[in-house]
Amino acid sequence: MKKLIELSKKIKNEKLRKIVVSFLKDLKLSNKDFSKYPKMPIEDAASMFTVGGPGGSSTVERTVLKHTIAVVGLCENTADVFEKTYGLPLNRDNLIAAAIMHDVMKVFEWKRGPQGLEHTGIMLDHTMLAVAELYHRGFPEDIIHIVASHFGESGPTPPRNFEALIFHHLDNMASIIEFRMSGGAQQPVQLVLLDEETLKKLGEGSEIQKSSEQKSKEKKSK
């Protein structure tokens, strides 16, 4: 947990940084009906990751902390590249905050048992648990959206801005690398192709679109 709090110092917005740290220090499920589920220490937290393919499926165990550290770094570096190369003004505070919190609710989803890592029996997955808790604690909609959509286009909430789209692909890429490095079978990697309408919607909700519209208004006023 100390490592995650250390990562939160990368968030420049003081208000956002404080509520992220508060969330981490008081990691819980506010709904009392869920108090029956054990909480695994974040330092030991892990989950099972399965990739399927023509030859069947393969499952490996991966650690939440290592994955989180990797995704935070990927978000920072990717934001640097896109801003410098394309002038894409990404909200890196939102990316970092979402990266830190997107998988932490796995501490309620998995536990160590006699047979090793096993599911706690909780009927909501870590994404839904995180979204519910972030909403309950008053987090900004943009951050909740990134967490809610990190499953990608095939999930119930697809990415609707560039931050969410980028985050999904970085999270997915890190997961596949971890899967391969942990000895998972060599399965084909599925590519997500976005149609023109989806790209248009992404642009409408992005910082670059807002910036472009502002410049256009300023130009007309002159």
ZIGI-V667515 format. One record per backbone hydrogen bond with DSSP energy under -0.5 kcal/mol. CO is the residue of the C=O (numbers start at 1). NH is the residue of the N-H. E is the energy in kcal/mol with one decimal. If there is no record, write none. Layout:
((CO,NH,E) (CO,NH,E))
This chain:
((1,5,-2.4) (2,6,-2.1) (3,7,-2.1) (4,8,-1.6) (5,9,-0.5) (6,9,-1.1) (7,10,-1.9) (8,11,-1.8) (10,12,-0.6) (12,14,-0.6) (13,17,-2.7) (14,18,-2.3) (15,19,-1.8) (16,20,-2.0) (17,21,-2.3) (18,22,-2.4) (19,23,-2.0) (20,24,-2.2) (21,25,-2.7) (22,26,-1.5) (24,27,-0.9) (26,28,-0.7) (28,30,-0.6) (30,32,-0.5) (31,34,-2.2) (32,35,-1.6) (34,37,-1.7) (38,40,-0.6) (41,44,-1.7) (41,45,-1.1) (45,64,-2.1) (45,65,-0.5) (47,62,-2.4) (49,60,-2.4) (51,58,-2.1) (53,56,-2.1) (56,53,-2.2) (58,51,-2.3) (60,49,-3.1) (62,47,-2.2) (63,67,-1.5) (64,68,-2.6) (65,69,-2.4) (66,70,-2.1) (67,71,-2.5) (68,72,-2.3) (69,73,-1.9) (70,74,-2.3) (71,75,-2.4) (72,76,-2.1) (73,77,-2.4) (74,78,-2.5) (75,79,-2.3) (76,80,-1.9) (77,81,-2.1) (78,82,-2.7) (79,83,-2.2) (80,84,-2.4) (81,85,-2.7) (82,86,-1.8) (82,87,-0.5) (82,88,-1.8) (83,87,-0.9) (87,89,-0.8) (88,90,-2.0) (90,92,-1.3) (91,95,-1.7) (92,96,-2.8) (93,97,-2.6) (94,98,-2.4) (95,99,-2.3) (96,100,-2.3) (97,101,-1.7) (98,102,-2.2) (101,104,-0.6) (103,106,-2.0) (104,107,-1.7) (105,108,-1.6) (106,110,-1.8) (107,40,-2.7) (109,120,-2.0) (111,113,-0.6) (111,118,-2.9) (113,116,-2.0) (116,113,-3.3) (118,111,-2.5) (125,129,-2.2) (126,130,-2.4) (127,131,-2.7) (128,132,-2.3) (129,133,-2.2) (130,134,-3.0) (131,135,-2.4) (132,136,-2.2) (133,137,-1.8) (134,139,-2.5) (135,138,-1.5) (140,144,-2.0) (141,145,-2.7) (142,146,-1.7) (143,147,-2.1) (144,148,-2.9) (145,149,-2.3) (147,150,-1.1) (149,152,-1.8) (152,155,-1.8) (161,165,-2.3) (162,166,-2.9) (163,167,-2.4) (164,168,-2.4) (165,169,-1.9) (166,170,-2.3) (167,171,-2.9) (168,172,-2.5) (169,173,-2.5) (170,174,-2.5) (171,175,-2.0) (172,176,-2.3) (173,177,-2.3) (174,178,-2.5) (175,179,-2.3) (176,180,-2.4) (177,181,-2.8) (178,182,-1.5) (179,184,-2.6) (180,183,-1.5) (185,187,-1.3) (188,190,-0.5) (191,193,-0.6) (192,194,-0.5) (195,199,-2.1) (196,200,-2.1) (197,201,-2.0) (198,202,-2.2) (199,203,-2.2) (200,204,-1.9) (201,205,-1.2) (203,206,-1.3) (206,210,-1.6) (207,211,-2.5) (208,212,-2.2) (209,213,-2.5) (210,214,-2.1) (211,215,-2.1) (212,216,-2.0) (213,217,-2.0) (214,218,-2.2) (215,219,-2.1) (216,220,-2.0) (217,221,-2.1) (218,222,-1.1))
